[in-house]
Amino acid sequence: MFGYINVYKDELKIKDFEVFRSYYCGLCKTLGKKYNQLTRFGLSYDMTFLAILADSINDSTPDIKKEGCLRHSGRQPVCKNNNAIEFSADMSIILTYYKLSDDITDNNSFKARLARIAYKRAVRKSSEKYPDIAEKIRHNLCKLSELERENCAYIDMAADPFATLTSSIFECYDSSLSSLGYNIGRFIYIADAYKDIEEDLEKGSYNPYIAAYDRSFLENDEFKTKVMGSLNMTLAAISACYNKINIKKNKSILDNIIYLGLRSVFDRLFKTSERNENINE
């Protein structure tokens, strides 16, 4: 997951944002403590969402304490001793490692080669704990790479491996999260493909929309409407799946992410003059 799943801060209460930050900081510190300090650079809001969601299907009270932080002045709230955060840290390691490996295979990326060094020992540790999910992540990223090499022109087919991957991660924690994970993965893939059209055209990189349509159609309002419809249906599916989950705490935070955070990504994609503006901030 790559920076699309976040709170909509303008509509989030201060106390809820503090709780959200406590999970974020807890995940950051867990990565450093459990693996190594360099893996903290792989910290993401997406995996913070996974930690909050996973922890919210049980009714235990989060252990939140204030601790110092090198990145922020003063003491920050940190969620500690939390199984959901531990799980999200493990998934972050496995997902980041295989994504970097995929970048090396596809683009011979020097940055990916350098970054992957920090994950080699860490991924062995996390994969030993979750061998099945590690294999599923690897398999689906390989399948996605194969579709890219074949220049797949079908967005649903291209999105499926990544959606299946995210579904597997969510399901690994609890089966009730599987369908939500699939539709969130689908949303991320389609949004990212649309956002990257101009950059991929310039670089000659694979994009399912470029494979399917000529440039004149990509610049047409009919194409924009087509993608908007696909993402709107996916957002509706996300809401339907989310409503079936028995959320026992942090509901206001999760509601904010599902109903406002994802919608804000949609709005920025289609209502700003620049597709790339602020999408991954």
GIBEL-V686956 format. One record per residue. SS is DSSP state (~ for helix, > for strand, _ for the rest). PHI is phi in degrees with one decimal (none if undefined). OMEGA is omega in whole degrees, -180 to 180 (* if undefined). Layout:
BEGIN
SS/PHI/OMEGA, SS/PHI/OMEGA
END
This chain:
BEGIN
_/none/-163, _/-131.6/169, _/91.1/-178, _/-97.3/-173, _/-102.6/-175, _/-150.7/176, _/-73.1/169, _/-98.9/-167, ~/-62.6/-177, ~/-61.4/-178, ~/-114.0/-178, _/-109.1/179, _/-63.7/-178, ~/-57.9/-178, ~/-65.2/178, ~/-72.0/178, ~/-66.4/177, ~/-63.1/178, ~/-65.4/178, ~/-56.1/-179, ~/-64.9/-179, ~/-65.9/176, ~/-70.8/179, ~/-60.1/180, ~/-68.5/177, ~/-63.5/177, ~/-65.4/179, ~/-59.7/-178, ~/-69.3/178, ~/-65.8/177, ~/-59.3/-179, ~/-67.6/-177, ~/-74.0/-174, ~/-80.8/-177, _/-119.2/175, _/-154.2/-173, ~/-63.1/-178, ~/-67.5/180, ~/-68.7/177, ~/-66.7/177, ~/-69.8/177, ~/-88.0/179, _/-58.7/180, _/-143.5/175, ~/-69.1/179, ~/-59.7/-179, ~/-73.5/172, ~/-65.4/176, ~/-58.8/179, ~/-59.8/-180, ~/-62.9/-179, ~/-66.3/180, ~/-60.0/-178, ~/-61.9/-179, ~/-72.6/-173, _/-85.6/176, _/-92.6/169, _/-123.0/-173, _/-102.4/177, _/-70.4/-180, _/-84.9/-180, _/-61.3/178, >/-91.6/-175, >/-112.2/179, >/-132.0/179, >/-89.4/-180, >/-138.8/177, >/-73.2/-179, _/-144.5/-179, _/-68.9/-177, _/-83.9/-175, _/-125.7/179, _/-74.0/179, _/77.9/-179, >/-96.1/-176, >/-112.1/176, >/-68.2/-178, >/-130.3/176, >/-83.6/-171, >/-120.3/173, _/50.6/-171, _/-122.5/-177, ~/-63.5/-180, ~/-66.9/178, ~/-68.4/177, ~/-58.6/179, ~/-61.8/-180, ~/-63.6/176, ~/-64.1/178, ~/-61.0/-180, ~/-66.4/178, ~/-61.8/179, ~/-62.6/-177, ~/-64.6/-178, ~/-64.2/-179, ~/-66.0/-179, ~/-61.0/-177, ~/-73.5/174, ~/-67.8/177, ~/-64.2/178, ~/-61.9/178, ~/-64.0/178, ~/-64.0/178, ~/-66.3/-180, ~/-63.8/-174, ~/-79.6/-172, ~/-122.6/-176, _/51.8/-174, _/-68.7/178, ~/-68.8/179, ~/-61.3/179, ~/-66.6/178, ~/-60.8/-179, ~/-67.5/-178, ~/-67.0/-175, ~/-66.2/-180, ~/-56.0/-178, ~/-67.9/-173, ~/-104.1/-172, ~/-62.2/179, ~/-71.6/-178, ~/-63.8/-176, ~/-70.4/175, ~/-62.7/-179, ~/-65.7/-178, ~/-71.4/180, ~/-70.2/175, ~/-65.4/180, ~/-78.0/-178, _/-129.7/-176, ~/-62.8/-178, ~/-67.2/-179, ~/-69.9/177, ~/-61.4/178, ~/-67.4/178, ~/-65.0/177, ~/-63.6/179, ~/-59.8/-178, ~/-61.4/-177, ~/-72.4/175, ~/-68.9/175, ~/-65.1/178, ~/-64.1/178, ~/-63.9/178, ~/-62.5/179, ~/-64.6/177, ~/-64.7/177, ~/-64.8/179, ~/-65.1/179, _/-82.5/-178, _/55.9/-178, _/-55.3/-176, _/-103.8/-178, _/-115.8/-173, ~/-62.4/180, ~/-64.5/179, ~/-68.4/-179, ~/-68.7/-177, ~/-77.1/-172, ~/-60.4/-179, ~/-60.1/-180, ~/-70.6/178, ~/-64.1/177, ~/-65.3/178, ~/-60.9/-179, ~/-66.6/176, ~/-60.4/180, ~/-62.3/179, ~/-64.4/-180, ~/-62.9/-178, ~/-66.6/180, ~/-60.7/178, ~/-82.5/178, _/-160.6/-176, ~/-61.8/-179, ~/-68.4/-177, ~/-97.1/-172, ~/-59.3/-176, ~/-66.1/177, ~/-61.4/179, ~/-59.2/-180, ~/-62.0/-176, ~/-71.0/174, ~/-66.0/177, ~/-61.8/178, ~/-63.2/179, ~/-60.1/-179, ~/-59.6/-176, ~/-64.2/-178, ~/-66.3/179, ~/-60.6/-179, ~/-67.0/179, ~/-63.6/179, ~/-66.2/-179, ~/-59.8/-172, _/-91.9/-174, ~/-56.0/-176, ~/-63.5/179, ~/-64.1/-180, ~/-68.9/175, ~/-63.6/-180, ~/-66.4/-176, ~/-87.7/-175, _/73.3/-178, _/-86.7/179, _/-66.5/171, _/-154.6/-176, ~/-59.5/179, ~/-72.2/177, ~/-67.5/178, ~/-66.2/-174, ~/-89.7/-172, _/-131.6/175, _/-81.5/-172, ~/-62.2/-179, ~/-62.0/179, ~/-73.1/179, ~/-62.5/-180, _/-95.5/-176, _/-93.9/179, ~/-63.0/179, ~/-62.3/178, ~/-66.8/179, ~/-57.5/179, ~/-63.1/179, ~/-62.6/-180, ~/-69.3/177, ~/-58.4/179, ~/-63.2/180, ~/-64.0/-180, ~/-71.5/177, ~/-63.5/177, ~/-64.6/179, ~/-69.2/176, ~/-63.1/177, ~/-64.4/178, ~/-65.8/177, ~/-60.2/180, ~/-61.4/-180, ~/-63.1/179, ~/-66.3/-180, ~/-61.6/-178, ~/-66.8/179, _/-86.5/-178, _/-85.7/179, _/-83.0/-179, _/-85.1/-174, _/-104.7/175, _/-160.4/179, _/59.8/-175, ~/-64.8/-179, ~/-64.6/177, ~/-69.8/-179, ~/-66.8/175, ~/-59.5/-180, ~/-60.1/-179, ~/-66.8/-175, ~/-68.6/-172, ~/-93.4/-177, ~/-113.6/-178, ~/-63.2/179, ~/-67.8/178, ~/-64.4/179, ~/-66.6/174, ~/-62.7/178, ~/-57.3/-178, ~/-62.3/-180, ~/-69.6/178, ~/-66.0/-170, ~/-113.2/-176, ~/-117.8/176, _/-104.5/-179, _/-73.6/179, _/-117.5/-178, _/-58.0/-172, _/-85.3/-172, _/-62.8/170, _/63.8/-174, _/-62.9/-175, _/-102.1/179, _/-82.7/*
END
